[in-house]
Amino acid sequence: MTTVIRRLDAASPAFSEQLATLTARHEERDQGLTATVAEIIESVRAEGDNALLRLTQRHDAHPAAAMDELLIGHGMLQKALAGLDSSTREALEAAADRIRDYHQRQLSETWSYEDAMGNRLGQQVTPMERIGIYVPGGKASYPSSVLMNAIPAQVAGVGEIIMVVPAPRGRLEPMVLAAAALSGVDRVITIGGAQAVAALAYGSPSVPRVDKIVGPGNRYVAEAKRQVFGRVGIDMVAGPSEILIIADASAPPAWMAMDLFSQAEHDEQAQAILISPDSAYLDAVETSILQLLGTMERESIIRAALTNRGALIKVDDLNSAIALSNQLAPEHLELAFEGAESRVTDLTVAGAIFVGARSCEALGDYCAGPNHVLPTSTTARFSSPLGVYDFQKRSSVIQCSEAGAAALGKIASVLARGESLEAHARSAELRLGEREA
């Protein structure tokens, strides 16, 4: 049998080393890339629109002679939506409705309570004023990315949503513009790359400065987001896409092969792993991979991804598979085995969990409802999917009564003096009802 994807056995003495090699993150920063992105950011800071126009002409071969030619009005967004064929529009609207319905349930609310001293304590929740969405537009177009990034911001009540999207040679995908119309995007600007991130972070006469930048992009975009973080918030610096499947013989092997392909086709460095306690089943999945690979339009990308970072892993039992999944902290996790719904709570580290063989990851990418912007590279250990909460700010609210200020002042005074912070202590002591400072 021709080898396309490696086979590993968790019982092998070499497994730990093999797994480490398979899942290694390439942390080395490309110093040339870092310097190039820093130069682009500085040029946008210094020259504003002039730099944006020049860089867009150079990198996107855009024919625009002035910045206003890079601005897309509401009329064009609505025209793009109206111009879709009925089936495409219905699918886009159905996806938008489902995504909105799911994210409505994430809204946080302001709350407060009164303690025994009469102090009122609480949390005030407010939306961000302005956010920026980066939408890829080079090798492919992603209307789903518009929906997943803009709709949670709209639900959160963000005051203004700015979308940047590259338009190579001045061409734009109508579905991307239609998605912007459905998602509550306020402005669309056809710029991309590190220069678009810089413009959102620092502002220019044509691009307003935002509070947070979200959305995927190439390595220049990712590096730019890394460099402007702190000036603005960012969602994450994402790595290549990942899928991990735990399966048994109840899941059709061809389904699982195609689910592995669904992530492998993104990028040659995407990771696609299937774990099973059944060797014969792994054989069947591998056979399906070989049978189906030649039918795929992105065969070369899928083949490279499976060869570079794919694996079929034999484990002793289901408990071992679950433990291994929690160790790997995958972006997408499919549970395609009998009784999967009873084990969901055992899977504690994953970006999104798809329960049952019918719940393929591709449905989550487009229309199931939950967000498809997910933590990669094991960051699910401490991060979560993009959501409404990413566009809301929380402020603590403290209102002390006279009795409360006196009681808390005594506690604060002792603790502050223990830290040798006299002004803190005396400030608290002034609320004890005493006159001396």
Contacts in CASP RR format, 6 or more apart in sequence:
PFRMAT RR
TARGET T0000
AUTHOR 0000-0000-0000
METHOD contacts of the structure
MODEL  1
MTTVIRRLDAASPAFSEQLATLTARHEERDQGLTATVAEIIESVRAEGDN
ALLRLTQRHDAHPAAAMDELLIGHGMLQKALAGLDSSTREALEAAADRIR
DYHQRQLSETWSYEDAMGNRLGQQVTPMERIGIYVPGGKASYPSSVLMNA
IPAQVAGVGEIIMVVPAPRGRLEPMVLAAAALSGVDRVITIGGAQAVAAL
AYGSPSVPRVDKIVGPGNRYVAEAKRQVFGRVGIDMVAGPSEILIIADAS
APPAWMAMDLFSQAEHDEQAQAILISPDSAYLDAVETSILQLLGTMERES
IIRAALTNRGALIKVDDLNSAIALSNQLAPEHLELAFEGAESRVTDLTVA
GAIFVGARSCEALGDYCAGPNHVLPTSTTARFSSPLGVYDFQKRSSVIQC
SEAGAAALGKIASVLARGESLEAHARSAELRLGEREA
1 286 0 8 1.000
1 287 0 8 1.000
1 290 0 8 1.000
2 290 0 8 1.000
4 286 0 8 1.000
4 289 0 8 1.000
4 290 0 8 1.000
4 293 0 8 1.000
4 303 0 8 1.000
4 306 0 8 1.000
4 307 0 8 1.000
5 260 0 8 1.000
5 272 0 8 1.000
5 286 0 8 1.000
5 289 0 8 1.000
5 306 0 8 1.000
5 307 0 8 1.000
5 310 0 8 1.000
5 311 0 8 1.000
5 312 0 8 1.000
6 22 0 8 1.000
6 310 0 8 1.000
6 311 0 8 1.000
6 312 0 8 1.000
7 282 0 8 1.000
7 286 0 8 1.000
7 311 0 8 1.000
7 312 0 8 1.000
7 313 0 8 1.000
7 314 0 8 1.000
8 15 0 8 1.000
8 18 0 8 1.000
8 19 0 8 1.000
8 22 0 8 1.000
8 311 0 8 1.000
8 312 0 8 1.000
8 313 0 8 1.000
8 314 0 8 1.000
9 15 0 8 1.000
9 313 0 8 1.000
9 314 0 8 1.000
10 313 0 8 1.000
10 314 0 8 1.000
10 315 0 8 1.000
10 316 0 8 1.000
10 320 0 8 1.000
10 324 0 8 1.000
11 314 0 8 1.000
11 316 0 8 1.000
12 18 0 8 1.000
22 273 0 8 1.000
22 309 0 8 1.000
22 310 0 8 1.000
22 311 0 8 1.000
23 271 0 8 1.000
23 309 0 8 1.000
23 328 0 8 1.000
25 377 0 8 1.000
25 378 0 8 1.000
30 219 0 8 1.000
33 219 0 8 1.000
33 220 0 8 1.000
33 223 0 8 1.000
34 223 0 8 1.000
34 227 0 8 1.000
36 194 0 8 1.000
36 220 0 8 1.000
37 194 0 8 1.000
37 220 0 8 1.000
37 223 0 8 1.000
37 224 0 8 1.000
37 227 0 8 1.000
38 227 0 8 1.000
40 55 0 8 1.000
40 194 0 8 1.000
40 195 0 8 1.000
40 198 0 8 1.000
40 220 0 8 1.000
40 224 0 8 1.000
41 194 0 8 1.000
41 197 0 8 1.000
41 198 0 8 1.000
41 201 0 8 1.000
41 202 0 8 1.000
41 224 0 8 1.000
41 227 0 8 1.000
41 228 0 8 1.000
43 51 0 8 1.000
43 55 0 8 1.000
43 195 0 8 1.000
44 51 0 8 1.000
44 52 0 8 1.000
44 55 0 8 1.000
44 195 0 8 1.000
44 198 0 8 1.000
44 199 0 8 1.000
44 202 0 8 1.000
44 204 0 8 1.000
45 198 0 8 1.000
45 202 0 8 1.000
47 54 0 8 1.000
48 199 0 8 1.000
48 203 0 8 1.000
48 204 0 8 1.000
48 205 0 8 1.000
49 67 0 8 1.000
49 204 0 8 1.000
49 205 0 8 1.000
49 206 0 8 1.000
49 207 0 8 1.000
51 195 0 8 1.000
52 67 0 8 1.000
52 70 0 8 1.000
52 191 0 8 1.000
52 195 0 8 1.000
52 196 0 8 1.000
52 199 0 8 1.000
52 204 0 8 1.000
52 206 0 8 1.000
52 207 0 8 1.000
53 64 0 8 1.000
53 66 0 8 1.000
53 67 0 8 1.000
53 70 0 8 1.000
55 191 0 8 1.000
55 195 0 8 1.000
56 62 0 8 1.000
56 64 0 8 1.000
56 70 0 8 1.000
56 166 0 8 1.000
56 190 0 8 1.000
56 191 0 8 1.000
56 192 0 8 1.000
56 195 0 8 1.000
57 63 0 8 1.000
57 64 0 8 1.000
59 166 0 8 1.000
59 192 0 8 1.000
59 193 0 8 1.000
59 195 0 8 1.000
60 166 0 8 1.000
60 167 0 8 1.000
60 168 0 8 1.000
60 169 0 8 1.000
60 170 0 8 1.000
60 192 0 8 1.000
61 168 0 8 1.000
61 169 0 8 1.000
61 170 0 8 1.000
62 70 0 8 1.000
62 167 0 8 1.000
62 168 0 8 1.000
62 169 0 8 1.000
62 170 0 8 1.000
62 190 0 8 1.000
63 169 0 8 1.000
63 170 0 8 1.000
64 70 0 8 1.000
64 170 0 8 1.000
64 190 0 8 1.000
67 205 0 8 1.000
67 206 0 8 1.000
68 206 0 8 1.000
70 167 0 8 1.000
70 189 0 8 1.000
70 190 0 8 1.000
70 191 0 8 1.000
70 206 0 8 1.000
71 187 0 8 1.000
71 188 0 8 1.000
71 189 0 8 1.000
71 190 0 8 1.000
71 206 0 8 1.000
72 172 0 8 1.000
72 177 0 8 1.000
72 187 0 8 1.000
72 188 0 8 1.000
72 189 0 8 1.000
72 190 0 8 1.000
73 187 0 8 1.000
73 188 0 8 1.000
74 181 0 8 1.000
76 177 0 8 1.000
77 177 0 8 1.000
77 178 0 8 1.000
77 180 0 8 1.000
77 181 0 8 1.000
77 185 0 8 1.000
77 188 0 8 1.000
78 181 0 8 1.000
80 174 0 8 1.000
80 175 0 8 1.000
80 177 0 8 1.000
80 178 0 8 1.000
80 181 0 8 1.000
81 89 0 8 1.000
81 177 0 8 1.000
81 178 0 8 1.000
81 181 0 8 1.000
81 182 0 8 1.000
83 89 0 8 1.000
83 174 0 8 1.000
83 178 0 8 1.000
84 92 0 8 1.000
84 174 0 8 1.000
84 175 0 8 1.000
84 178 0 8 1.000
88 175 0 8 1.000
89 178 0 8 1.000
91 367 0 8 1.000
92 143 0 8 1.000
92 147 0 8 1.000
92 175 0 8 1.000
92 178 0 8 1.000
92 179 0 8 1.000
92 182 0 8 1.000
93 182 0 8 1.000
94 367 0 8 1.000
95 144 0 8 1.000
95 147 0 8 1.000
95 366 0 8 1.000
95 367 0 8 1.000
95 369 0 8 1.000
96 147 0 8 1.000
96 151 0 8 1.000
96 179 0 8 1.000
96 182 0 8 1.000
96 183 0 8 1.000
98 367 0 8 1.000
98 368 0 8 1.000
98 369 0 8 1.000
99 147 0 8 1.000
99 148 0 8 1.000
99 151 0 8 1.000
99 152 0 8 1.000
99 367 0 8 1.000
99 369 0 8 1.000
99 371 0 8 1.000
100 151 0 8 1.000
100 154 0 8 1.000
100 155 0 8 1.000
101 369 0 8 1.000
102 369 0 8 1.000
102 370 0 8 1.000
103 151 0 8 1.000
103 152 0 8 1.000
103 155 0 8 1.000
103 369 0 8 1.000
103 371 0 8 1.000
103 387 0 8 1.000
103 388 0 8 1.000
104 155 0 8 1.000
106 152 0 8 1.000
106 155 0 8 1.000
106 387 0 8 1.000
106 388 0 8 1.000
106 389 0 8 1.000
107 155 0 8 1.000
107 156 0 8 1.000
107 388 0 8 1.000
107 392 0 8 1.000
108 125 0 8 1.000
108 388 0 8 1.000
108 389 0 8 1.000
108 392 0 8 1.000
108 394 0 8 1.000
109 125 0 8 1.000
110 122 0 8 1.000
110 123 0 8 1.000
110 124 0 8 1.000
110 125 0 8 1.000
111 122 0 8 1.000
111 123 0 8 1.000
112 120 0 8 1.000
112 121 0 8 1.000
112 122 0 8 1.000
112 123 0 8 1.000
112 397 0 8 1.000
113 120 0 8 1.000
113 121 0 8 1.000
113 122 0 8 1.000
114 120 0 8 1.000
114 121 0 8 1.000
115 121 0 8 1.000
117 400 0 8 1.000
117 401 0 8 1.000
117 403 0 8 1.000
117 404 0 8 1.000
117 407 0 8 1.000
117 408 0 8 1.000
118 401 0 8 1.000
118 403 0 8 1.000
118 404 0 8 1.000
119 398 0 8 1.000
119 399 0 8 1.000
119 400 0 8 1.000
119 401 0 8 1.000
119 404 0 8 1.000
119 408 0 8 1.000
120 397 0 8 1.000
120 398 0 8 1.000
120 399 0 8 1.000
121 396 0 8 1.000
121 397 0 8 1.000
121 398 0 8 1.000
121 399 0 8 1.000
122 396 0 8 1.000
122 397 0 8 1.000
122 398 0 8 1.000
123 394 0 8 1.000
123 395 0 8 1.000
123 396 0 8 1.000
123 397 0 8 1.000
124 394 0 8 1.000
124 395 0 8 1.000
124 396 0 8 1.000
124 397 0 8 1.000
125 392 0 8 1.000
125 393 0 8 1.000
125 394 0 8 1.000
125 395 0 8 1.000
126 392 0 8 1.000
126 393 0 8 1.000
126 395 0 8 1.000
127 156 0 8 1.000
127 157 0 8 1.000
127 158 0 8 1.000
127 159 0 8 1.000
127 391 0 8 1.000
127 392 0 8 1.000
127 393 0 8 1.000
128 153 0 8 1.000
128 156 0 8 1.000
128 158 0 8 1.000
128 159 0 8 1.000
128 211 0 8 1.000
128 212 0 8 1.000
128 391 0 8 1.000
128 392 0 8 1.000
128 393 0 8 1.000
129 158 0 8 1.000
129 159 0 8 1.000
129 160 0 8 1.000
129 211 0 8 1.000
130 158 0 8 1.000
130 159 0 8 1.000
130 160 0 8 1.000
130 161 0 8 1.000
130 162 0 8 1.000
130 208 0 8 1.000
130 209 0 8 1.000
130 210 0 8 1.000
130 211 0 8 1.000
131 153 0 8 1.000
131 158 0 8 1.000
131 160 0 8 1.000
131 161 0 8 1.000
131 162 0 8 1.000
131 210 0 8 1.000
131 211 0 8 1.000
131 212 0 8 1.000
131 213 0 8 1.000
131 214 0 8 1.000
131 391 0 8 1.000
132 161 0 8 1.000
132 162 0 8 1.000
132 163 0 8 1.000
132 164 0 8 1.000
132 200 0 8 1.000
132 210 0 8 1.000
132 212 0 8 1.000
132 213 0 8 1.000
132 214 0 8 1.000
133 146 0 8 1.000
133 149 0 8 1.000
133 150 0 8 1.000
133 153 0 8 1.000
133 161 0 8 1.000
133 162 0 8 1.000
133 163 0 8 1.000
133 164 0 8 1.000
133 185 0 8 1.000
133 213 0 8 1.000
133 214 0 8 1.000
133 215 0 8 1.000
134 164 0 8 1.000
134 165 0 8 1.000
134 192 0 8 1.000
134 193 0 8 1.000
134 196 0 8 1.000
134 197 0 8 1.000
134 200 0 8 1.000
134 213 0 8 1.000
134 214 0 8 1.000
134 215 0 8 1.000
134 216 0 8 1.000
134 217 0 8 1.000
134 221 0 8 1.000
135 142 0 8 1.000
135 145 0 8 1.000
135 146 0 8 1.000
135 149 0 8 1.000
135 163 0 8 1.000
135 164 0 8 1.000
135 165 0 8 1.000
135 176 0 8 1.000
135 215 0 8 1.000
136 142 0 8 1.000
136 145 0 8 1.000
136 165 0 8 1.000
136 166 0 8 1.000
136 216 0 8 1.000
136 217 0 8 1.000
136 218 0 8 1.000
136 221 0 8 1.000
137 165 0 8 1.000
137 166 0 8 1.000
137 167 0 8 1.000
137 168 0 8 1.000
137 173 0 8 1.000
137 176 0 8 1.000
137 192 0 8 1.000
138 166 0 8 1.000
138 168 0 8 1.000
141 173 0 8 1.000
141 175 0 8 1.000
141 176 0 8 1.000
142 176 0 8 1.000
142 216 0 8 1.000
143 173 0 8 1.000
143 175 0 8 1.000
143 176 0 8 1.000
143 178 0 8 1.000
143 179 0 8 1.000
144 179 0 8 1.000
144 365 0 8 1.000
144 366 0 8 1.000
144 372 0 8 1.000
145 215 0 8 1.000
145 216 0 8 1.000
146 163 0 8 1.000
146 176 0 8 1.000
146 179 0 8 1.000
146 180 0 8 1.000
146 183 0 8 1.000
146 185 0 8 1.000
147 179 0 8 1.000
147 182 0 8 1.000
147 183 0 8 1.000
148 371 0 8 1.000
148 372 0 8 1.000
148 373 0 8 1.000
148 386 0 8 1.000
149 214 0 8 1.000
149 215 0 8 1.000
149 373 0 8 1.000
149 386 0 8 1.000
150 161 0 8 1.000
150 163 0 8 1.000
150 179 0 8 1.000
150 180 0 8 1.000
150 183 0 8 1.000
150 184 0 8 1.000
150 185 0 8 1.000
151 183 0 8 1.000
151 184 0 8 1.000
152 371 0 8 1.000
152 386 0 8 1.000
152 387 0 8 1.000
152 388 0 8 1.000
152 390 0 8 1.000
152 391 0 8 1.000
153 161 0 8 1.000
153 214 0 8 1.000
153 391 0 8 1.000
154 161 0 8 1.000
154 183 0 8 1.000
154 184 0 8 1.000
155 388 0 8 1.000
156 388 0 8 1.000
156 389 0 8 1.000
156 390 0 8 1.000
156 391 0 8 1.000
156 392 0 8 1.000
157 391 0 8 1.000
158 391 0 8 1.000
159 186 0 8 1.000
160 186 0 8 1.000
160 187 0 8 1.000
160 208 0 8 1.000
161 183 0 8 1.000
161 184 0 8 1.000
161 185 0 8 1.000
161 186 0 8 1.000
161 187 0 8 1.000
162 185 0 8 1.000
162 186 0 8 1.000
162 187 0 8 1.000
162 189 0 8 1.000
162 200 0 8 1.000
162 207 0 8 1.000
162 208 0 8 1.000
162 210 0 8 1.000
163 180 0 8 1.000
163 185 0 8 1.000
163 187 0 8 1.000
163 188 0 8 1.000
163 189 0 8 1.000
164 188 0 8 1.000
164 189 0 8 1.000
164 190 0 8 1.000
164 191 0 8 1.000
164 192 0 8 1.000
164 196 0 8 1.000
164 199 0 8 1.000
164 200 0 8 1.000
164 207 0 8 1.000
165 172 0 8 1.000
165 176 0 8 1.000
165 188 0 8 1.000
165 189 0 8 1.000
165 190 0 8 1.000
165 192 0 8 1.000
166 190 0 8 1.000
166 191 0 8 1.000
166 192 0 8 1.000
166 193 0 8 1.000
166 196 0 8 1.000
167 190 0 8 1.000
170 190 0 8 1.000
172 190 0 8 1.000
177 188 0 8 1.000
180 188 0 8 1.000
187 208 0 8 1.000
189 196 0 8 1.000
189 199 0 8 1.000
189 206 0 8 1.000
189 207 0 8 1.000
191 199 0 8 1.000
191 207 0 8 1.000
192 221 0 8 1.000
193 217 0 8 1.000
193 218 0 8 1.000
193 220 0 8 1.000
193 221 0 8 1.000
193 224 0 8 1.000
194 220 0 8 1.000
194 221 0 8 1.000
194 223 0 8 1.000
194 224 0 8 1.000
196 221 0 8 1.000
197 213 0 8 1.000
197 221 0 8 1.000
197 224 0 8 1.000
197 225 0 8 1.000
197 228 0 8 1.000
198 224 0 8 1.000
198 228 0 8 1.000
199 207 0 8 1.000
200 207 0 8 1.000
200 209 0 8 1.000
200 210 0 8 1.000
200 213 0 8 1.000
200 232 0 8 1.000
201 209 0 8 1.000
201 210 0 8 1.000
201 213 0 8 1.000
201 228 0 8 1.000
201 231 0 8 1.000
201 232 0 8 1.000
202 209 0 8 1.000
202 228 0 8 1.000
202 231 0 8 1.000
203 209 0 8 1.000
209 232 0 8 1.000
210 232 0 8 1.000
211 232 0 8 1.000
211 233 0 8 1.000
212 232 0 8 1.000
212 233 0 8 1.000
212 234 0 8 1.000
212 235 0 8 1.000
212 390 0 8 1.000
212 391 0 8 1.000
213 225 0 8 1.000
213 228 0 8 1.000
213 232 0 8 1.000
213 233 0 8 1.000
213 234 0 8 1.000
213 235 0 8 1.000
214 234 0 8 1.000
214 235 0 8 1.000
214 373 0 8 1.000
214 386 0 8 1.000
214 390 0 8 1.000
215 235 0 8 1.000
215 373 0 8 1.000
216 238 0 8 1.000
216 373 0 8 1.000
222 237 0 8 1.000
222 238 0 8 1.000
222 239 0 8 1.000
225 234 0 8 1.000
225 237 0 8 1.000
226 234 0 8 1.000
226 237 0 8 1.000
228 234 0 8 1.000
235 373 0 8 1.000
235 386 0 8 1.000
235 390 0 8 1.000
236 373 0 8 1.000
236 375 0 8 1.000
236 376 0 8 1.000
236 379 0 8 1.000
236 383 0 8 1.000
238 376 0 8 1.000
238 377 0 8 1.000
239 376 0 8 1.000
239 377 0 8 1.000
240 266 0 8 1.000
240 267 0 8 1.000
240 269 0 8 1.000
240 270 0 8 1.000
240 271 0 8 1.000
240 309 0 8 1.000
240 376 0 8 1.000
241 263 0 8 1.000
241 266 0 8 1.000
241 267 0 8 1.000
241 270 0 8 1.000
241 271 0 8 1.000
241 331 0 8 1.000
241 332 0 8 1.000
241 376 0 8 1.000
242 263 0 8 1.000
242 270 0 8 1.000
242 271 0 8 1.000
242 272 0 8 1.000
242 330 0 8 1.000
242 331 0 8 1.000
242 332 0 8 1.000
242 376 0 8 1.000
242 377 0 8 1.000
243 259 0 8 1.000
243 260 0 8 1.000
243 262 0 8 1.000
243 263 0 8 1.000
243 270 0 8 1.000
243 271 0 8 1.000
243 272 0 8 1.000
243 273 0 8 1.000
243 330 0 8 1.000
243 331 0 8 1.000
243 332 0 8 1.000
243 333 0 8 1.000
243 334 0 8 1.000
243 361 0 8 1.000
244 271 0 8 1.000
244 273 0 8 1.000
244 274 0 8 1.000
244 275 0 8 1.000
244 325 0 8 1.000
244 328 0 8 1.000
244 330 0 8 1.000
244 332 0 8 1.000
244 333 0 8 1.000
244 334 0 8 1.000
244 350 0 8 1.000
245 256 0 8 1.000
245 259 0 8 1.000
245 260 0 8 1.000
245 273 0 8 1.000
245 274 0 8 1.000
245 275 0 8 1.000
245 333 0 8 1.000
245 334 0 8 1.000
245 336 0 8 1.000
246 274 0 8 1.000
246 275 0 8 1.000
246 276 0 8 1.000
246 318 0 8 1.000
246 321 0 8 1.000
246 322 0 8 1.000
246 325 0 8 1.000
246 333 0 8 1.000
246 334 0 8 1.000
246 335 0 8 1.000
246 336 0 8 1.000
246 337 0 8 1.000
247 256 0 8 1.000
247 274 0 8 1.000
247 275 0 8 1.000
247 276 0 8 1.000
247 281 0 8 1.000
247 285 0 8 1.000
247 334 0 8 1.000
247 336 0 8 1.000
247 337 0 8 1.000
247 357 0 8 1.000
248 276 0 8 1.000
248 277 0 8 1.000
248 278 0 8 1.000
248 281 0 8 1.000
248 318 0 8 1.000
248 336 0 8 1.000
248 337 0 8 1.000
248 338 0 8 1.000
249 278 0 8 1.000
249 280 0 8 1.000
249 281 0 8 1.000
249 284 0 8 1.000
250 336 0 8 1.000
250 337 0 8 1.000
250 338 0 8 1.000
250 357 0 8 1.000
251 336 0 8 1.000
251 337 0 8 1.000
251 356 0 8 1.000
251 357 0 8 1.000
252 357 0 8 1.000
253 281 0 8 1.000
253 284 0 8 1.000
253 285 0 8 1.000
253 287 0 8 1.000
253 288 0 8 1.000
254 288 0 8 1.000
254 291 0 8 1.000
254 292 0 8 1.000
255 336 0 8 1.000
255 357 0 8 1.000
255 360 0 8 1.000
256 274 0 8 1.000
256 285 0 8 1.000
256 288 0 8 1.000
256 336 0 8 1.000
256 357 0 8 1.000
257 285 0 8 1.000
257 288 0 8 1.000
257 289 0 8 1.000
257 292 0 8 1.000
258 292 0 8 1.000
259 334 0 8 1.000
259 336 0 8 1.000
259 360 0 8 1.000
259 361 0 8 1.000
259 362 0 8 1.000
260 272 0 8 1.000
260 274 0 8 1.000
260 289 0 8 1.000
260 306 0 8 1.000
260 310 0 8 1.000
261 272 0 8 1.000
261 289 0 8 1.000
261 292 0 8 1.000
261 293 0 8 1.000
261 296 0 8 1.000
261 302 0 8 1.000
262 360 0 8 1.000
262 361 0 8 1.000
262 362 0 8 1.000
262 365 0 8 1.000
263 270 0 8 1.000
263 271 0 8 1.000
263 272 0 8 1.000
263 305 0 8 1.000
263 332 0 8 1.000
263 361 0 8 1.000
264 270 0 8 1.000
264 272 0 8 1.000
264 301 0 8 1.000
264 302 0 8 1.000
264 305 0 8 1.000
264 306 0 8 1.000
264 310 0 8 1.000
265 296 0 8 1.000
265 298 0 8 1.000
265 301 0 8 1.000
265 302 0 8 1.000
265 305 0 8 1.000
266 301 0 8 1.000
266 305 0 8 1.000
267 301 0 8 1.000
267 305 0 8 1.000
268 301 0 8 1.000
268 304 0 8 1.000
268 305 0 8 1.000
268 308 0 8 1.000
269 305 0 8 1.000
269 308 0 8 1.000
269 309 0 8 1.000
270 305 0 8 1.000
270 309 0 8 1.000
271 305 0 8 1.000
271 309 0 8 1.000
271 310 0 8 1.000
271 330 0 8 1.000
272 305 0 8 1.000
272 306 0 8 1.000
272 309 0 8 1.000
272 310 0 8 1.000
273 310 0 8 1.000
273 311 0 8 1.000
273 312 0 8 1.000
273 313 0 8 1.000
273 328 0 8 1.000
273 330 0 8 1.000
274 282 0 8 1.000
274 285 0 8 1.000
274 311 0 8 1.000
274 312 0 8 1.000
274 313 0 8 1.000
275 313 0 8 1.000
275 315 0 8 1.000
275 321 0 8 1.000
275 324 0 8 1.000
275 325 0 8 1.000
276 282 0 8 1.000
276 285 0 8 1.000
276 312 0 8 1.000
276 313 0 8 1.000
276 314 0 8 1.000
276 315 0 8 1.000
276 321 0 8 1.000
277 314 0 8 1.000
277 315 0 8 1.000
277 316 0 8 1.000
277 317 0 8 1.000
277 318 0 8 1.000
277 320 0 8 1.000
277 321 0 8 1.000
279 314 0 8 1.000
282 312 0 8 1.000
282 314 0 8 1.000
285 312 0 8 1.000
286 312 0 8 1.000
289 306 0 8 1.000
293 299 0 8 1.000
293 302 0 8 1.000
293 303 0 8 1.000
296 302 0 8 1.000
313 324 0 8 1.000
315 321 0 8 1.000
315 324 0 8 1.000
318 337 0 8 1.000
318 343 0 8 1.000
322 343 0 8 1.000
322 346 0 8 1.000
322 347 0 8 1.000
325 333 0 8 1.000
325 347 0 8 1.000
325 349 0 8 1.000
325 350 0 8 1.000
326 347 0 8 1.000
326 348 0 8 1.000
326 349 0 8 1.000
327 349 0 8 1.000
328 378 0 8 1.000
329 349 0 8 1.000
329 350 0 8 1.000
329 351 0 8 1.000
329 375 0 8 1.000
329 378 0 8 1.000
329 379 0 8 1.000
329 380 0 8 1.000
329 381 0 8 1.000
330 350 0 8 1.000
330 351 0 8 1.000
330 380 0 8 1.000
331 350 0 8 1.000
331 351 0 8 1.000
331 352 0 8 1.000
331 374 0 8 1.000
331 375 0 8 1.000
331 376 0 8 1.000
331 380 0 8 1.000
332 350 0 8 1.000
332 351 0 8 1.000
332 352 0 8 1.000
332 354 0 8 1.000
332 361 0 8 1.000
332 374 0 8 1.000
333 347 0 8 1.000
333 350 0 8 1.000
333 351 0 8 1.000
333 352 0 8 1.000
333 353 0 8 1.000
333 354 0 8 1.000
334 354 0 8 1.000
334 356 0 8 1.000
334 359 0 8 1.000
334 360 0 8 1.000
334 361 0 8 1.000
335 343 0 8 1.000
335 344 0 8 1.000
335 347 0 8 1.000
335 353 0 8 1.000
335 354 0 8 1.000
335 355 0 8 1.000
335 356 0 8 1.000
336 356 0 8 1.000
336 357 0 8 1.000
337 356 0 8 1.000
340 355 0 8 1.000
340 356 0 8 1.000
341 355 0 8 1.000
341 356 0 8 1.000
344 353 0 8 1.000
344 355 0 8 1.000
347 353 0 8 1.000
349 380 0 8 1.000
349 381 0 8 1.000
350 380 0 8 1.000
351 374 0 8 1.000
351 375 0 8 1.000
351 380 0 8 1.000
351 384 0 8 1.000
351 385 0 8 1.000
352 361 0 8 1.000
352 364 0 8 1.000
352 370 0 8 1.000
352 372 0 8 1.000
352 374 0 8 1.000
352 385 0 8 1.000
354 360 0 8 1.000
354 361 0 8 1.000
354 363 0 8 1.000
354 364 0 8 1.000
364 370 0 8 1.000
364 372 0 8 1.000
365 372 0 8 1.000
366 372 0 8 1.000
370 385 0 8 1.000
371 385 0 8 1.000
371 386 0 8 1.000
371 387 0 8 1.000
372 385 0 8 1.000
373 385 0 8 1.000
373 386 0 8 1.000
373 387 0 8 1.000
374 380 0 8 1.000
374 385 0 8 1.000
374 386 0 8 1.000
375 383 0 8 1.000
375 384 0 8 1.000
375 385 0 8 1.000
400 408 0 8 1.000
400 431 0 8 1.000
405 431 0 8 1.000
405 432 0 8 1.000
406 431 0 8 1.000
406 432 0 8 1.000
406 433 0 8 1.000
408 428 0 8 1.000
408 431 0 8 1.000
409 428 0 8 1.000
409 429 0 8 1.000
409 431 0 8 1.000
409 432 0 8 1.000
410 428 0 8 1.000
410 432 0 8 1.000
412 424 0 8 1.000
412 425 0 8 1.000
412 428 0 8 1.000
413 425 0 8 1.000
413 428 0 8 1.000
413 429 0 8 1.000
413 432 0 8 1.000
416 422 0 8 1.000
416 424 0 8 1.000
416 425 0 8 1.000
416 428 0 8 1.000
417 425 0 8 1.000
426 437 0 8 1.000
430 437 0 8 1.000
END
